[in-house]
Amino acid sequence: MSTEPKECCLGSVGFIGLGIMGQPMAENLLKAGYKVCVWNRTESKCECLVEMGADMLRSPGDVAAHGPKVLFVCVTGTEDVKEILFSEKGIAKSAKQGLIVVDHSTIDAKEAADFADCLAGAGVKYLDAPVSGGDVGAKAGTLSIMVGGDEKAYETVRPMLEVLGQKVNYMGKSGMGQVTKSCNQVMVACNLMGVCEAMMLAKKNGLSLEKMIEAVSGGAAGSWSLSNLGVKIKDGDWSPGFMVKDLLKDLGFVSHLSQVSHAPLTGTNMVETLFQVLAAEGEGELGTQALAKVYEKLGGFEF
Amino acid sequence: MSTEPKECCLGSVGFIGLGIMGQPMAENLLKAGYKVCVWNRTESKCECLVEMGADMLRSPGDVAAHGPKVLFVCVTGTEDVKEILFSEKGIAKSAKQGLIVVDHSTIDAKEAADFADCLAGAGVKYLDAPVSGGDVGAKAGTLSIMVGGDEKAYETVRPMLEVLGQKVNYMGKSGMGQVTKSCNQVMVACNLMGVCEAMMLAKKNGLSLEKMIEAVSGGAAGSWSLSNLGVKIKDGDWSPGFMVKDLLKDLGFVSHLSQVSHAPLTGTNMVETLFQVLAAEGEGELGTQALAKVYEKLGGFEF
């Protein structure tokens, strides 16, 4: 296949990391009219995109050398990002002046800010741009995207981000996208704890879970968690929209951020502990609503 | 003023307890075309309703003797309800067979079920029907009303409840209205804790609170608490929609219910403790969003 840059109406971009999130995001960029060159650690995951017209390259450095103005990254952990950026075959070594790296991975906020500093030396702008909305949002192009970093670079990539997400927000300097994601996960965790405890109280006292959800969802007790995960708990459906192990990963970043900034998160720490119980019992790949299973154990009952 | 029952298009009802909630609720029944006779411990609070055409009576028993088919109660505590129902000048002594008492007070669920049992002996149906939505909802007639007790009695009073509230739900046998309210307050408390912790994390890390709220409200972190109380916390507005001391009262019922039903509410117990800190410092009459002030102390900062 060709590795020559091609002319395209909307320009050429790179995409690194074609997992459950990255694959549909890269697809959406292709469909929108961007020329996309891709790299993924497991090569076979590139096939589908290549069939749609993407170019597959041999390393993150090759993608950068290919000359895109914007390079998207969407991988799992801080170490993965570090390797993609700074290893021997990484982006920094072969990037051209002016490249903008948009990192959709959820990683440590302080490290994200460090990456931006390091890349600035090579004339590369790095935006931390974690997303929320899951694989469903990635496919539908309805993600929330929270962006930190250079504001001019943000304005440049905004039309592309609006292909990937419905709510695209500039949050401030480097790291602020990740801080926002941490704030998001604090509420995701605490709200879910409230839902589990309310549902336990209902179940233990003979109140219909269905009626309870219906009666209170629209008022002061209402939340996304109640409307979406409450129903799954009621049905004993533990299948993952978002996995326990992934929320635990994110709560690790929350925990680190809370330590370095002296922000004692009493409730979030407690929920994190309860999620650790689930993971310790080998249930890390269930959906986060499986937090209800910890309450089943605590209360000696079943939903 | 007349104490004679009058003919009226929609029938005659009694209303006992004209506080911040009861006053506008009784007004709405009057405006809807019901003939209303009222009693309140502090007589002066009846004046406004009397001017609108209500009859003021001398005791709860007098209201019951006046012959309404339905008698609403809206007072503060379990003991207040007990006195109104069962004291020398209470409802039970003079109620006519078939009277339906609709109790909008938030009280202990087990006591509510006991009240229903005791009144059944006198041929009186008692519905526990706590509300959510505050004085704003009471005025606008947009309360959520959660009803437990005899279903036929519920069907009889439903048209009246639909004057008072927008979401009227039958929850099951006696006490289930109160259990629902407790479930509601569990989530109200836990969601608010999540909001406070997320906002502390944002503030401590230099993230704009306004931008954070805007970026995450519509997604998986979204809640009524974030959209309504998050904004007040950002502005340092501690004025009460719903007071700390009132939520603490309700959390007392939650706590009792959790004890008798062996439902260990780890998160809710923690938030209750934090609210107790506020009350101990004399801040029980602030709005519940003042929970954020406890986090200010824990984290040594100010919103």
Interface residues (C-beta under 8 A of the other chain):
Chain A: A109 S132 G133 S144 M146 K167 N169 Y170 M171 G172 K173 G175 M176 V179 T180 S182 C183 N184 Q185 V186 M187 V188 A189 C190 N191 M193 G194 V195 E197 A198 M199 M200 L201 A202 K204 N205 G206 L207 S208 K211 M212 E214 A215 V216 G218 G219 A220 A221 G222 S223 W224 S225 L226 N228 F242 V254 L257 S258 S261 H262 A263 P264 L265 T266 G267 T268 M270 V271 L274 Y295 L298 G299 G300
Chain B: A109 S132 G133 S144 M146 K167 N169 Y170 M171 G172 K173 G175 M176 V179 T180 S182 C183 N184 Q185 V186 M187 V188 A189 C190 N191 M193 G194 V195 E197 A198 M199 M200 L201 A202 K204 N205 G206 L207 S208 K211 M212 E214 A215 V216 G218 G219 A220 A221 G222 S223 W224 S225 L226 N228 F242 V254 L257 S258 S261 H262 A263 P264 L265 T266 G267 T268 M270 V271 L274 Y295 L298 G299 G300
